[in-house]
Each structure stands twice: as C-alpha cells, then as structure tokens.
C-alpha cells in the first residue's frame, strides 16, 4: 500500500511539473509576441518621424 501511495504522488508531481512548464512556455510565447508587436510599432513611428532617412538609405544602397 505504501508503494501505491508513493507511485500516485510521483505521478501527481510529474503532471503538475508538466503543467507548470507549459504555463512558463505559454508566458514566454506571449512575451515574445508582445515584444515583436512593440518593435513593429516603434519601427512604424520612426519611419513616420524620419522618412527622409529611409529614402536616402534606399537611394544609396540600391545601386
């Protein structure tokens, strides 16, 4: 009976560790998506504020 209790506790720990890892993975994926969205917004704002800089860069390196 003691072996059964230990085995069930071990199985419970494995399941809870997997769910904790999956929660961490989900948070990391959400963080990565959020960071990407922030970088895209920053790029759009910079392009709107300094459009001449990007036109000159394209003209210089298009040859």
PDBQT receptor file of N, H, CA, C and O in Angstrom, charges set to zero:
ATOM      1  N   UNK A   1       0.818  -1.190   0.000  1.00  0.00    +0.000 N 
ATOM      2  CA  UNK A   1       0.000   0.000   0.000  1.00  0.00    +0.000 C 
ATOM      3  C   UNK A   1       0.868   1.263   0.000  1.00  0.00    +0.000 C 
ATOM      4  O   UNK A   1       0.533   2.250  -0.656  1.00  0.00    +0.000 OA
ATOM      5  N   UNK A   2       1.959   1.229   0.722  1.00  0.00    +0.000 N 
ATOM      6  H   UNK A   2       2.231   0.427   1.254  1.00  0.00    +0.000 HD
ATOM      7  CA  UNK A   2       2.863   2.378   0.756  1.00  0.00    +0.000 C 
ATOM      8  C   UNK A   2       3.447   2.644  -0.626  1.00  0.00    +0.000 C 
ATOM      9  O   UNK A   2       3.609   3.799  -1.022  1.00  0.00    +0.000 OA
ATOM     10  N   UNK A   3       3.766   1.579  -1.363  1.00  0.00    +0.000 N 
ATOM     11  H   UNK A   3       3.635   0.641  -1.042  1.00  0.00    +0.000 HD
ATOM     12  CA  UNK A   3       4.310   1.738  -2.712  1.00  0.00    +0.000 C 
ATOM     13  C   UNK A   3       3.279   2.415  -3.615  1.00  0.00    +0.000 C 
ATOM     14  O   UNK A   3       3.634   3.274  -4.423  1.00  0.00    +0.000 OA
ATOM     15  N   UNK A   4       2.019   2.039  -3.485  1.00  0.00    +0.000 N 
ATOM     16  H   UNK A   4       1.731   1.341  -2.829  1.00  0.00    +0.000 HD
ATOM     17  CA  UNK A   4       0.959   2.659  -4.286  1.00  0.00    +0.000 C 
ATOM     18  C   UNK A   4       0.820   4.144  -4.003  1.00  0.00    +0.000 C 
ATOM     19  O   UNK A   4       0.623   4.938  -4.924  1.00  0.00    +0.000 OA
ATOM     20  N   UNK A   5       0.922   4.525  -2.739  1.00  0.00    +0.000 N 
ATOM     21  H   UNK A   5       1.082   3.880  -1.991  1.00  0.00    +0.000 HD
ATOM     22  CA  UNK A   5       0.826   5.946  -2.370  1.00  0.00    +0.000 C 
ATOM     23  C   UNK A   5       2.003   6.724  -2.956  1.00  0.00    +0.000 C 
ATOM     24  O   UNK A   5       1.826   7.820  -3.487  1.00  0.00    +0.000 OA
ATOM     25  N   UNK A   6       3.193   6.156  -2.858  1.00  0.00    +0.000 N 
ATOM     26  H   UNK A   6       3.337   5.266  -2.427  1.00  0.00    +0.000 HD
ATOM     27  CA  UNK A   6       4.384   6.824  -3.399  1.00  0.00    +0.000 C 
ATOM     28  C   UNK A   6       4.272   6.961  -4.915  1.00  0.00    +0.000 C 
ATOM     29  O   UNK A   6       4.612   8.006  -5.470  1.00  0.00    +0.000 OA
ATOM     30  N   UNK A   7       3.797   5.907  -5.588  1.00  0.00    +0.000 N 
ATOM     31  H   UNK A   7       3.521   5.058  -5.137  1.00  0.00    +0.000 HD
ATOM     32  CA  UNK A   7       3.656   5.971  -7.040  1.00  0.00    +0.000 C 
ATOM     33  C   UNK A   7       2.624   7.018  -7.453  1.00  0.00    +0.000 C 
ATOM     34  O   UNK A   7       2.846   7.760  -8.410  1.00  0.00    +0.000 OA
ATOM     35  N   UNK A   8       1.503   7.085  -6.746  1.00  0.00    +0.000 N 
ATOM     36  H   UNK A   8       1.322   6.483  -5.968  1.00  0.00    +0.000 HD
ATOM     37  CA  UNK A   8       0.482   8.069  -7.105  1.00  0.00    +0.000 C 
ATOM     38  C   UNK A   8       0.992   9.491  -6.859  1.00  0.00    +0.000 C 
ATOM     39  O   UNK A   8       0.689  10.399  -7.632  1.00  0.00    +0.000 OA
ATOM     40  N   UNK A   9       1.763   9.687  -5.786  1.00  0.00    +0.000 N 
ATOM     41  H   UNK A   9       2.009   8.949  -5.157  1.00  0.00    +0.000 HD
ATOM     42  CA  UNK A   9       2.342  11.007  -5.514  1.00  0.00    +0.000 C 
ATOM     43  C   UNK A   9       3.344  11.378  -6.602  1.00  0.00    +0.000 C 
ATOM     44  O   UNK A   9       3.400  12.531  -7.028  1.00  0.00    +0.000 OA
ATOM     45  N   UNK A  10       4.130  10.409  -7.051  1.00  0.00    +0.000 N 
ATOM     46  H   UNK A  10       4.085   9.472  -6.704  1.00  0.00    +0.000 HD
ATOM     47  CA  UNK A  10       5.114  10.665  -8.104  1.00  0.00    +0.000 C 
ATOM     48  C   UNK A  10       4.412  11.027  -9.412  1.00  0.00    +0.000 C 
ATOM     49  O   UNK A  10       4.843  11.939 -10.118  1.00  0.00    +0.000 OA
ATOM     50  N   UNK A  11       3.342  10.321  -9.731  1.00  0.00    +0.000 N 
ATOM     51  H   UNK A  11       2.991   9.581  -9.158  1.00  0.00    +0.000 HD
ATOM     52  CA  UNK A  11       2.578  10.634 -10.945  1.00  0.00    +0.000 C 
ATOM     53  C   UNK A  11       1.973  12.030 -10.843  1.00  0.00    +0.000 C 
ATOM     54  O   UNK A  11       1.968  12.777 -11.822  1.00  0.00    +0.000 OA
ATOM     55  N   UNK A  12       1.465  12.384  -9.671  1.00  0.00    +0.000 N 
ATOM     56  H   UNK A  12       1.469  11.778  -8.876  1.00  0.00    +0.000 HD
ATOM     57  CA  UNK A  12       0.885  13.716  -9.479  1.00  0.00    +0.000 C 
ATOM     58  C   UNK A  12       1.953  14.791  -9.666  1.00  0.00    +0.000 C 
ATOM     59  O   UNK A  12       1.691  15.823 -10.285  1.00  0.00    +0.000 OA
ATOM     60  N   UNK A  13       3.139  14.561  -9.144  1.00  0.00    +0.000 N 
ATOM     61  H   UNK A  13       3.352  13.723  -8.641  1.00  0.00    +0.000 HD
ATOM     62  CA  UNK A  13       4.216  15.543  -9.286  1.00  0.00    +0.000 C 
ATOM     63  C   UNK A  13       4.616  15.699 -10.748  1.00  0.00    +0.000 C 
ATOM     64  O   UNK A  13       4.869  16.814 -11.205  1.00  0.00    +0.000 OA
ATOM     65  N   UNK A  14       4.676  14.597 -11.482  1.00  0.00    +0.000 N 
ATOM     66  H   UNK A  14       4.472  13.692 -11.111  1.00  0.00    +0.000 HD
ATOM     67  CA  UNK A  14       5.044  14.688 -12.892  1.00  0.00    +0.000 C 
ATOM     68  C   UNK A  14       4.031  15.531 -13.655  1.00  0.00    +0.000 C 
ATOM     69  O   UNK A  14       4.406  16.364 -14.481  1.00  0.00    +0.000 OA
ATOM     70  N   UNK A  15       2.746  15.315 -13.378  1.00  0.00    +0.000 N 
ATOM     71  H   UNK A  15       2.441  14.639 -12.708  1.00  0.00    +0.000 HD
ATOM     72  CA  UNK A  15       1.702  16.058 -14.080  1.00  0.00    +0.000 C 
ATOM     73  C   UNK A  15       1.770  17.538 -13.713  1.00  0.00    +0.000 C 
ATOM     74  O   UNK A  15       1.670  18.393 -14.594  1.00  0.00    +0.000 OA
ATOM     75  N   UNK A  16       1.936  17.855 -12.434  1.00  0.00    +0.000 N 
ATOM     76  H   UNK A  16       2.018  17.161 -11.718  1.00  0.00    +0.000 HD
ATOM     77  CA  UNK A  16       1.970  19.262 -12.025  1.00  0.00    +0.000 C 
ATOM     78  C   UNK A  16       3.215  19.961 -12.572  1.00  0.00    +0.000 C 
ATOM     79  O   UNK A  16       3.142  21.136 -12.930  1.00  0.00    +0.000 OA
ATOM     80  N   UNK A  17       4.357  19.268 -12.647  1.00  0.00    +0.000 N 
ATOM     81  H   UNK A  17       4.416  18.313 -12.356  1.00  0.00    +0.000 HD
ATOM     82  CA  UNK A  17       5.559  19.865 -13.220  1.00  0.00    +0.000 C 
ATOM     83  C   UNK A  17       5.361  20.148 -14.699  1.00  0.00    +0.000 C 
ATOM     84  O   UNK A  17       5.819  21.175 -15.199  1.00  0.00    +0.000 OA
ATOM     85  N   UNK A  18       4.677  19.242 -15.412  1.00  0.00    +0.000 N 
ATOM     86  H   UNK A  18       4.304  18.407 -15.006  1.00  0.00    +0.000 HD
ATOM     87  CA  UNK A  18       4.434  19.466 -16.834  1.00  0.00    +0.000 C 
ATOM     88  C   UNK A  18       3.515  20.657 -17.045  1.00  0.00    +0.000 C 
ATOM     89  O   UNK A  18       3.730  21.446 -17.965  1.00  0.00    +0.000 OA
ATOM     90  N   UNK A  19       2.493  20.800 -16.209  1.00  0.00    +0.000 N 
ATOM     91  H   UNK A  19       2.318  20.159 -15.462  1.00  0.00    +0.000 HD
ATOM     92  CA  UNK A  19       1.600  21.946 -16.372  1.00  0.00    +0.000 C 
ATOM     93  C   UNK A  19       2.312  23.246 -16.034  1.00  0.00    +0.000 C 
ATOM     94  O   UNK A  19       2.060  24.267 -16.673  1.00  0.00    +0.000 OA
ATOM     95  N   UNK A  20       3.200  23.229 -15.040  1.00  0.00    +0.000 N 
ATOM     96  H   UNK A  20       3.405  22.399 -14.522  1.00  0.00    +0.000 HD
ATOM     97  CA  UNK A  20       3.963  24.441 -14.731  1.00  0.00    +0.000 C 
ATOM     98  C   UNK A  20       4.880  24.810 -15.883  1.00  0.00    +0.000 C 
ATOM     99  O   UNK A  20       4.999  25.986 -16.227  1.00  0.00    +0.000 OA
ATOM    100  N   UNK A  21       5.536  23.812 -16.489  1.00  0.00    +0.000 N 
ATOM    101  H   UNK A  21       5.440  22.857 -16.210  1.00  0.00    +0.000 HD
ATOM    102  CA  UNK A  21       6.400  24.089 -17.626  1.00  0.00    +0.000 C 
ATOM    103  C   UNK A  21       5.596  24.613 -18.800  1.00  0.00    +0.000 C 
ATOM    104  O   UNK A  21       6.044  25.521 -19.501  1.00  0.00    +0.000 OA
ATOM    105  N   UNK A  22       4.414  24.055 -19.026  1.00  0.00    +0.000 N 
ATOM    106  H   UNK A  22       4.050  23.317 -18.456  1.00  0.00    +0.000 HD
ATOM    107  CA  UNK A  22       3.614  24.530 -20.145  1.00  0.00    +0.000 C 
ATOM    108  C   UNK A  22       3.139  25.958 -19.887  1.00  0.00    +0.000 C 
ATOM    109  O   UNK A  22       3.031  26.746 -20.827  1.00  0.00    +0.000 OA
ATOM    110  N   UNK A  23       2.851  26.306 -18.627  1.00  0.00    +0.000 N 
ATOM    111  H   UNK A  23       2.938  25.665 -17.864  1.00  0.00    +0.000 HD
ATOM    112  CA  UNK A  23       2.467  27.684 -18.315  1.00  0.00    +0.000 C 
ATOM    113  C   UNK A  23       3.627  28.632 -18.588  1.00  0.00    +0.000 C 
ATOM    114  O   UNK A  23       3.428  29.728 -19.111  1.00  0.00    +0.000 OA
ATOM    115  N   UNK A  24       4.834  28.214 -18.236  1.00  0.00    +0.000 N 
ATOM    116  H   UNK A  24       4.996  27.323 -17.811  1.00  0.00    +0.000 HD
ATOM    117  CA  UNK A  24       6.010  29.040 -18.498  1.00  0.00    +0.000 C 
ATOM    118  C   UNK A  24       6.206  29.203 -19.997  1.00  0.00    +0.000 C 
ATOM    119  O   UNK A  24       6.504  30.303 -20.462  1.00  0.00    +0.000 OA
ATOM    120  N   UNK A  25       6.042  28.127 -20.763  1.00  0.00    +0.000 N 
ATOM    121  H   UNK A  25       5.800  27.234 -20.385  1.00  0.00    +0.000 HD
ATOM    122  CA  UNK A  25       6.174  28.215 -22.214  1.00  0.00    +0.000 C 
ATOM    123  C   UNK A  25       5.146  29.161 -22.806  1.00  0.00    +0.000 C 
ATOM    124  O   UNK A  25       5.461  29.932 -23.712  1.00  0.00    +0.000 OA
ATOM    125  N   UNK A  26       3.919  29.110 -22.304  1.00  0.00    +0.000 N 
ATOM    126  H   UNK A  26       3.663  28.483 -21.568  1.00  0.00    +0.000 HD
ATOM    127  CA  UNK A  26       2.865  29.997 -22.802  1.00  0.00    +0.000 C 
ATOM    128  C   UNK A  26       3.220  31.449 -22.495  1.00  0.00    +0.000 C 
ATOM    129  O   UNK A  26       3.047  32.323 -23.345  1.00  0.00    +0.000 OA
ATOM    130  N   UNK A  27       3.714  31.710 -21.287  1.00  0.00    +0.000 N 
ATOM    131  H   UNK A  27       3.854  31.001 -20.596  1.00  0.00    +0.000 HD
ATOM    132  CA  UNK A  27       4.108  33.080 -20.933  1.00  0.00    +0.000 C 
ATOM    133  C   UNK A  27       5.257  33.576 -21.805  1.00  0.00    +0.000 C 
ATOM    134  O   UNK A  27       5.270  34.736 -22.215  1.00  0.00    +0.000 OA
ATOM    135  N   UNK A  28       6.226  32.697 -22.090  1.00  0.00    +0.000 N 
ATOM    136  H   UNK A  28       6.215  31.754 -21.756  1.00  0.00    +0.000 HD
ATOM    137  CA  UNK A  28       7.340  33.098 -22.943  1.00  0.00    +0.000 C 
ATOM    138  C   UNK A  28       6.871  33.404 -24.357  1.00  0.00    +0.000 C 
ATOM    139  O   UNK A  28       7.334  34.364 -24.974  1.00  0.00    +0.000 OA
ATOM    140  N   UNK A  29       5.945  32.585 -24.875  1.00  0.00    +0.000 N 
ATOM    141  H   UNK A  29       5.569  31.806 -24.373  1.00  0.00    +0.000 HD
ATOM    142  CA  UNK A  29       5.425  32.838 -26.220  1.00  0.00    +0.000 C 
ATOM    143  C   UNK A  29       4.655  34.145 -26.267  1.00  0.00    +0.000 C 
ATOM    144  O   UNK A  29       4.791  34.910 -27.222  1.00  0.00    +0.000 OA
ATOM    145  N   UNK A  30       3.843  34.412 -25.241  1.00  0.00    +0.000 N 
ATOM    146  H   UNK A  30       3.732  33.791 -24.466  1.00  0.00    +0.000 HD
ATOM    147  CA  UNK A  30       3.100  35.674 -25.199  1.00  0.00    +0.000 C 
ATOM    148  C   UNK A  30       4.063  36.853 -25.098  1.00  0.00    +0.000 C 
ATOM    149  O   UNK A  30       3.853  37.884 -25.737  1.00  0.00    +0.000 OA
ATOM    150  N   UNK A  31       5.105  36.706 -24.307  1.00  0.00    +0.000 N 
ATOM    151  H   UNK A  31       5.276  35.868 -23.788  1.00  0.00    +0.000 HD
ATOM    152  CA  UNK A  31       6.096  37.769 -24.178  1.00  0.00    +0.000 C 
ATOM    153  C   UNK A  31       6.815  38.035 -25.484  1.00  0.00    +0.000 C 
ATOM    154  O   UNK A  31       7.079  39.187 -25.829  1.00  0.00    +0.000 OA
ATOM    155  N   UNK A  32       7.134  36.976 -26.211  1.00  0.00    +0.000 N 
ATOM    156  H   UNK A  32       6.920  36.041 -25.930  1.00  0.00    +0.000 HD
ATOM    157  CA  UNK A  32       7.805  37.127 -27.496  1.00  0.00    +0.000 C 
ATOM    158  C   UNK A  32       6.898  37.828 -28.507  1.00  0.00    +0.000 C 
ATOM    159  O   UNK A  32       7.351  38.682 -29.270  1.00  0.00    +0.000 OA
ATOM    160  N   UNK A  33       5.613  37.461 -28.507  1.00  0.00    +0.000 N 
ATOM    161  H   UNK A  33       5.245  36.768 -27.887  1.00  0.00    +0.000 HD
ATOM    162  CA  UNK A  33       4.656  38.101 -29.410  1.00  0.00    +0.000 C 
ATOM    163  C   UNK A  33       4.502  39.576 -29.055  1.00  0.00    +0.000 C 
ATOM    164  O   UNK A  33       4.472  40.431 -29.940  1.00  0.00    +0.000 OA
ATOM    165  N   UNK A  34       4.405  39.871 -27.769  1.00  0.00    +0.000 N 
ATOM    166  H   UNK A  34       4.429  39.176 -27.050  1.00  0.00    +0.000 HD
ATOM    167  CA  UNK A  34       4.261  41.258 -27.321  1.00  0.00    +0.000 C 
ATOM    168  C   UNK A  34       5.491  42.081 -27.683  1.00  0.00    +0.000 C 
ATOM    169  O   UNK A  34       5.362  43.223 -28.124  1.00  0.00    +0.000 OA
ATOM    170  N   UNK A  35       6.672  41.518 -27.502  1.00  0.00    +0.000 N 
ATOM    171  H   UNK A  35       6.777  40.590 -27.144  1.00  0.00    +0.000 HD
ATOM    172  CA  UNK A  35       7.904  42.221 -27.852  1.00  0.00    +0.000 C 
ATOM    173  C   UNK A  35       7.961  42.495 -29.352  1.00  0.00    +0.000 C 
ATOM    174  O   UNK A  35       8.372  43.577 -29.770  1.00  0.00    +0.000 OA
ATOM    175  N   UNK A  36       7.552  41.526 -30.161  1.00  0.00    +0.000 N 
ATOM    176  H   UNK A  36       7.218  40.646 -29.822  1.00  0.00    +0.000 HD
ATOM    177  CA  UNK A  36       7.520  41.726 -31.608  1.00  0.00    +0.000 C 
ATOM    178  C   UNK A  36       6.565  42.836 -32.002  1.00  0.00    +0.000 C 
ATOM    179  O   UNK A  36       6.884  43.654 -32.865  1.00  0.00    +0.000 OA
ATOM    180  N   UNK A  37       5.397  42.872 -31.378  1.00  0.00    +0.000 N 
ATOM    181  H   UNK A  37       5.138  42.208 -30.677  1.00  0.00    +0.000 HD
ATOM    182  CA  UNK A  37       4.421  43.926 -31.680  1.00  0.00    +0.000 C 
ATOM    183  C   UNK A  37       4.964  45.297 -31.286  1.00  0.00    +0.000 C 
ATOM    184  O   UNK A  37       4.777  46.272 -32.013  1.00  0.00    +0.000 OA
ATOM    185  N   UNK A  38       5.631  45.374 -30.146  1.00  0.00    +0.000 N 
ATOM    186  H   UNK A  38       5.784  44.582 -29.555  1.00  0.00    +0.000 HD
ATOM    187  CA  UNK A  38       6.213  46.650 -29.705  1.00  0.00    +0.000 C 
ATOM    188  C   UNK A  38       7.287  47.114 -30.681  1.00  0.00    +0.000 C 
ATOM    189  O   UNK A  38       7.353  48.298 -31.013  1.00  0.00    +0.000 OA
ATOM    190  N   UNK A  39       8.132  46.189 -31.146  1.00  0.00    +0.000 N 
ATOM    191  H   UNK A  39       8.079  45.227 -30.877  1.00  0.00    +0.000 HD
ATOM    192  CA  UNK A  39       9.180  46.565 -32.097  1.00  0.00    +0.000 C 
ATOM    193  C   UNK A  39       8.596  47.043 -33.419  1.00  0.00    +0.000 C 
ATOM    194  O   UNK A  39       9.116  47.984 -34.019  1.00  0.00    +0.000 OA
ATOM    195  N   UNK A  40       7.524  46.407 -33.880  1.00  0.00    +0.000 N 
ATOM    196  H   UNK A  40       7.102  45.643 -33.393  1.00  0.00    +0.000 HD
ATOM    197  CA  UNK A  40       6.877  46.842 -35.123  1.00  0.00    +0.000 C 
ATOM    198  C   UNK A  40       6.307  48.249 -34.962  1.00  0.00    +0.000 C 
ATOM    199  O   UNK A  40       6.446  49.081 -35.858  1.00  0.00    +0.000 OA
ATOM    200  N   UNK A  41       5.671  48.515 -33.834  1.00  0.00    +0.000 N 
ATOM    201  H   UNK A  41       5.559  47.839 -33.106  1.00  0.00    +0.000 HD
ATOM    202  CA  UNK A  41       5.112  49.853 -33.590  1.00  0.00    +0.000 C 
ATOM    203  C   UNK A  41       6.225  50.894 -33.531  1.00  0.00    +0.000 C 
ATOM    204  O   UNK A  41       6.075  51.987 -34.078  1.00  0.00    +0.000 OA
ATOM    205  N   UNK A  42       7.332  50.574 -32.878  1.00  0.00    +0.000 N 
ATOM    206  H   UNK A  42       7.454  49.686 -32.433  1.00  0.00    +0.000 HD
ATOM    207  CA  UNK A  42       8.464  51.506 -32.800  1.00  0.00    +0.000 C 
ATOM    208  C   UNK A  42       9.014  51.784 -34.194  1.00  0.00    +0.000 C 
ATOM    209  O   UNK A  42       9.327  52.929 -34.521  1.00  0.00    +0.000 OA
ATOM    210  N   UNK A  43       9.133  50.747 -35.015  1.00  0.00    +0.000 N 
ATOM    211  H   UNK A  43       8.879  49.817 -34.750  1.00  0.00    +0.000 HD
ATOM    212  CA  UNK A  43       9.638  50.935 -36.375  1.00  0.00    +0.000 C 
ATOM    213  C   UNK A  43       8.714  51.834 -37.183  1.00  0.00    +0.000 C 
ATOM    214  O   UNK A  43       9.186  52.705 -37.914  1.00  0.00    +0.000 OA
ATOM    215  N   UNK A  44       7.410  51.636 -37.065  1.00  0.00    +0.000 N 
ATOM    216  H   UNK A  44       7.027  50.928 -36.472  1.00  0.00    +0.000 HD
ATOM    217  CA  UNK A  44       6.447  52.469 -37.795  1.00  0.00    +0.000 C 
ATOM    218  C   UNK A  44       6.553  53.925 -37.347  1.00  0.00    +0.000 C 
ATOM    219  O   UNK A  44       6.527  54.833 -38.178  1.00  0.00    +0.000 OA
ATOM    220  N   UNK A  45       6.673  54.150 -36.045  1.00  0.00    +0.000 N 
ATOM    221  H   UNK A  45       6.695  53.413 -35.370  1.00  0.00    +0.000 HD
ATOM    222  CA  UNK A  45       6.788  55.522 -35.530  1.00  0.00    +0.000 C 
ATOM    223  C   UNK A  45       8.066  56.177 -36.031  1.00  0.00    +0.000 C 
ATOM    224  O   UNK A  45       8.044  57.342 -36.429  1.00  0.00    +0.000 OA
ATOM    225  N   UNK A  46       9.175  55.455 -36.021  1.00  0.00    +0.000 N 
ATOM    226  H   UNK A  46       9.193  54.508 -35.699  1.00  0.00    +0.000 HD
ATOM    227  CA  UNK A  46      10.445  56.018 -36.501  1.00  0.00    +0.000 C 
ATOM    228  C   UNK A  46      10.351  56.332 -37.985  1.00  0.00    +0.000 C 
ATOM    229  O   UNK A  46      10.840  57.370 -38.429  1.00  0.00    +0.000 OA
ATOM    230  N   UNK A  47       9.729  55.450 -38.757  1.00  0.00    +0.000 N 
ATOM    231  H   UNK A  47       9.331  54.607 -38.397  1.00  0.00    +0.000 HD
ATOM    232  CA  UNK A  47       9.580  55.714 -40.193  1.00  0.00    +0.000 C 
ATOM    233  C   UNK A  47       8.686  56.924 -40.449  1.00  0.00    +0.000 C 
ATOM    234  O   UNK A  47       8.897  57.653 -41.419  1.00  0.00    +0.000 OA
ATOM    235  N   UNK A  48       7.698  57.145 -39.599  1.00  0.00    +0.000 N 
ATOM    236  H   UNK A  48       7.526  56.554 -38.811  1.00  0.00    +0.000 HD
ATOM    237  CA  UNK A  48       6.833  58.320 -39.769  1.00  0.00    +0.000 C 
ATOM    238  C   UNK A  48       7.556  59.602 -39.358  1.00  0.00    +0.000 C 
ATOM    239  O   UNK A  48       7.356  60.647 -39.977  1.00  0.00    +0.000 OA
ATOM    240  N   UNK A  49       8.391  59.533 -38.322  1.00  0.00    +0.000 N 
ATOM    241  H   UNK A  49       8.553  58.684 -37.819  1.00  0.00    +0.000 HD
ATOM    242  CA  UNK A  49       9.095  60.723 -37.859  1.00  0.00    +0.000 C 
ATOM    243  C   UNK A  49      10.277  61.095 -38.757  1.00  0.00    +0.000 C 
ATOM    244  O   UNK A  49      10.545  62.278 -38.963  1.00  0.00    +0.000 OA
ATOM    245  N   UNK A  50      10.980  60.106 -39.288  1.00  0.00    +0.000 N 
ATOM    246  H   UNK A  50      10.762  59.144 -39.121  1.00  0.00    +0.000 HD
ATOM    247  CA  UNK A  50      12.176  60.351 -40.094  1.00  0.00    +0.000 C 
ATOM    248  C   UNK A  50      12.080  59.644 -41.445  1.00  0.00    +0.000 C 
ATOM    249  O   UNK A  50      12.866  58.733 -41.705  1.00  0.00    +0.000 OA
ATOM    250  N   UNK A  51      11.147  60.029 -42.309  1.00  0.00    +0.000 N 
ATOM    251  H   UNK A  51      10.508  60.768 -42.098  1.00  0.00    +0.000 HD
ATOM    252  CA  UNK A  51      11.005  59.324 -43.589  1.00  0.00    +0.000 C 
ATOM    253  C   UNK A  51      12.181  59.569 -44.528  1.00  0.00    +0.000 C 
ATOM    254  O   UNK A  51      12.520  58.704 -45.336  1.00  0.00    +0.000 OA
ATOM    255  N   UNK A  52      12.807  60.746 -44.427  1.00  0.00    +0.000 N 
ATOM    256  H   UNK A  52      12.531  61.449 -43.771  1.00  0.00    +0.000 HD
ATOM    257  CA  UNK A  52      13.910  61.076 -45.320  1.00  0.00    +0.000 C 
ATOM    258  C   UNK A  52      15.101  60.144 -45.098  1.00  0.00    +0.000 C 
ATOM    259  O   UNK A  52      15.798  59.789 -46.049  1.00  0.00    +0.000 OA
ATOM    260  N   UNK A  53      15.332  59.755 -43.865  1.00  0.00    +0.000 N 
ATOM    261  H   UNK A  53      14.766  60.043 -43.093  1.00  0.00    +0.000 HD
ATOM    262  CA  UNK A  53      16.455  58.886 -43.549  1.00  0.00    +0.000 C 
ATOM    263  C   UNK A  53      16.340  57.556 -44.300  1.00  0.00    +0.000 C 
ATOM    264  O   UNK A  53      17.341  57.045 -44.801  1.00  0.00    +0.000 OA
ATOM    265  N   UNK A  54      15.142  56.997 -44.383  1.00  0.00    +0.000 N 
ATOM    266  H   UNK A  54      14.329  57.412 -43.976  1.00  0.00    +0.000 HD
ATOM    267  CA  UNK A  54      14.965  55.716 -45.048  1.00  0.00    +0.000 C 
ATOM    268  C   UNK A  54      15.025  55.864 -46.564  1.00  0.00    +0.000 C 
ATOM    269  O   UNK A  54      15.468  54.949 -47.258  1.00  0.00    +0.000 OA
ATOM    270  N   UNK A  55      14.580  57.013 -47.085  1.00  0.00    +0.000 N 
ATOM    271  H   UNK A  55      14.220  57.756 -46.521  1.00  0.00    +0.000 HD
ATOM    272  CA  UNK A  55      14.658  57.236 -48.530  1.00  0.00    +0.000 C 
ATOM    273  C   UNK A  55      16.108  57.385 -48.967  1.00  0.00    +0.000 C 
ATOM    274  O   UNK A  55      16.499  56.845 -50.002  1.00  0.00    +0.000 OA
ATOM    275  N   UNK A  56      16.913  58.114 -48.191  1.00  0.00    +0.000 N 
ATOM    276  H   UNK A  56      16.595  58.553 -47.350  1.00  0.00    +0.000 HD
ATOM    277  CA  UNK A  56      18.327  58.268 -48.518  1.00  0.00    +0.000 C 
ATOM    278  C   UNK A  56      19.057  56.933 -48.438  1.00  0.00    +0.000 C 
ATOM    279  O   UNK A  56      19.892  56.625 -49.288  1.00  0.00    +0.000 OA
ATOM    280  N   UNK A  57      18.747  56.159 -47.437  1.00  0.00    +0.000 N 
ATOM    281  H   UNK A  57      18.068  56.410 -46.747  1.00  0.00    +0.000 HD
ATOM    282  CA  UNK A  57      19.373  54.845 -47.278  1.00  0.00    +0.000 C 
ATOM    283  C   UNK A  57      19.047  53.959 -48.476  1.00  0.00    +0.000 C 
ATOM    284  O   UNK A  57      19.927  53.271 -48.995  1.00  0.00    +0.000 OA
ATOM    285  N   UNK A  58      17.799  53.968 -48.914  1.00  0.00    +0.000 N 
ATOM    286  H   UNK A  58      17.085  54.526 -48.493  1.00  0.00    +0.000 HD
ATOM    287  CA  UNK A  58      17.389  53.154 -50.054  1.00  0.00    +0.000 C 
ATOM    288  C   UNK A  58      18.054  53.650 -51.330  1.00  0.00    +0.000 C 
ATOM    289  O   UNK A  58      18.443  52.843 -52.174  1.00  0.00    +0.000 OA
ATOM    290  N   UNK A  59      18.192  54.968 -51.486  1.00  0.00    +0.000 N 
ATOM    291  H   UNK A  59      17.876  55.624 -50.800  1.00  0.00    +0.000 HD
ATOM    292  CA  UNK A  59      18.810  55.523 -52.687  1.00  0.00    +0.000 C 
ATOM    293  C   UNK A  59      20.304  55.205 -52.732  1.00  0.00    +0.000 C 
ATOM    294  O   UNK A  59      20.840  54.925 -53.803  1.00  0.00    +0.000 OA
ATOM    295  N   UNK A  60      20.971  55.244 -51.601  1.00  0.00    +0.000 N 
ATOM    296  H   UNK A  60      20.535  55.471 -50.730  1.00  0.00    +0.000 HD
ATOM    297  CA  UNK A  60      22.410  54.989 -51.574  1.00  0.00    +0.000 C 
ATOM    298  C   UNK A  60      22.751  53.526 -51.853  1.00  0.00    +0.000 C 
ATOM    299  O   UNK A  60      23.728  53.237 -52.544  1.00  0.00    +0.000 OA
ATOM    300  N   UNK A  61      21.964  52.622 -51.327  1.00  0.00    +0.000 N 
ATOM    301  H   UNK A  61      21.170  52.857 -50.766  1.00  0.00    +0.000 HD
ATOM    302  CA  UNK A  61      22.314  51.207 -51.417  1.00  0.00    +0.000 C 
ATOM    303  C   UNK A  61      21.522  50.441 -52.465  1.00  0.00    +0.000 C 
ATOM    304  O   UNK A  61      21.587  49.212 -52.502  1.00  0.00    +0.000 OA
ATOM    305  N   UNK A  62      20.772  51.137 -53.318  1.00  0.00    +0.000 N 
ATOM    306  H   UNK A  62      20.719  52.136 -53.288  1.00  0.00    +0.000 HD
ATOM    307  CA  UNK A  62      20.004  50.426 -54.342  1.00  0.00    +0.000 C 
ATOM    308  C   UNK A  62      20.830  50.153 -55.587  1.00  0.00    +0.000 C 
ATOM    309  O   UNK A  62      20.405  49.370 -56.437  1.00  0.00    +0.000 OA
ATOM    310  N   UNK A  63      22.008  50.777 -55.726  1.00  0.00    +0.000 N 
ATOM    311  H   UNK A  63      22.354  51.413 -55.036  1.00  0.00    +0.000 HD
ATOM    312  CA  UNK A  63      22.828  50.615 -56.936  1.00  0.00    +0.000 C 
ATOM    313  C   UNK A  63      23.632  49.360 -56.924  1.00  0.00    +0.000 C 
ATOM    314  O   UNK A  63      24.367  49.089 -57.874  1.00  0.00    +0.000 OA
TER     315      UNK A  63
